[in-house]
Amino acid sequence: MSEVTGPLPPYARITDFLPDSEHQLLFDWTLSIRDSFRPATVSKGRPKREFRVDPERRIGLTTRKLGPLEDMLRERLLDALQELMASTGTGGPPPTSLELELAAHGDGAYYRPHIDIPVGADRQPLGANPGEDRVLSAVYYFYAEPRAFSGGQLRLYPFGPTPTLAGPRPTKHVELEPVRNSLVAFPSWVPHEVRPISVPSGQFQDYRFAVNCWYCRVLTPA
């Protein structure tokens, strides 16, 4: 049996994050750009930043096409920043930019344990702009009602080495349901995963949708 490798991470959840009208606009927009989604990639931040499709680690669909809703989402997410920093114990200067993507998770989708920033002496930082790094990760959940999928929980692991498929995983973790119209945030260096998803109908409108967000700021010299 595996042991906890460190303290369980802090996280924040804001329910009813968007007004109903904006939530519906986002859902309708997402359905309208079905053909813009592509297989989700994973990043390799060292020694050179690369992105590749790796179904052993991640299955899903993503797009960066937020169109006319991008400014609205950025405004809402920046308005929530102070609350998210306080709730997650995030110190230092506030993030200065946002990186956004739309994610669609259908039948059989998942994202194995990972962290949202590369680590190591030779790493190449991931951020919205050159010289920036991710500080806070956030996920906004939206989907049709009645809910037509199961699974897709966000599992946050204790601070420490990222769990792998080859070895035992910590017995303690935080598991969060993808609550409709809620935003969940946590430090970007927290190991986490998206649990497998089942969508019996196989229809795109029944997928579990999300806006993945990374709050970024300029790296501080050591």
Buried (B, 14 or more C-beta within 10 A) or exposed (E): EEEBBEEBBBBBBBEEBBEEEBBEBBBEBBBEEEEBBEEBBBBBBBEEEEEEEBEEBBBBBBBEBBEEBBEBBBEBBBEBBEEBBEBBEBEEEEBBBBBBBBBBBBBBBBBBBBBBBBEEEEBBBBBBEEEBBBBBBBBBBBBBEEEBBEBBBBBBBBBEEBBEEEEEBBEEBBEBEBEBBBBBBBBBBBBBBBBBBBBEEEEBBBBBBBBBBBBBBBEEEE
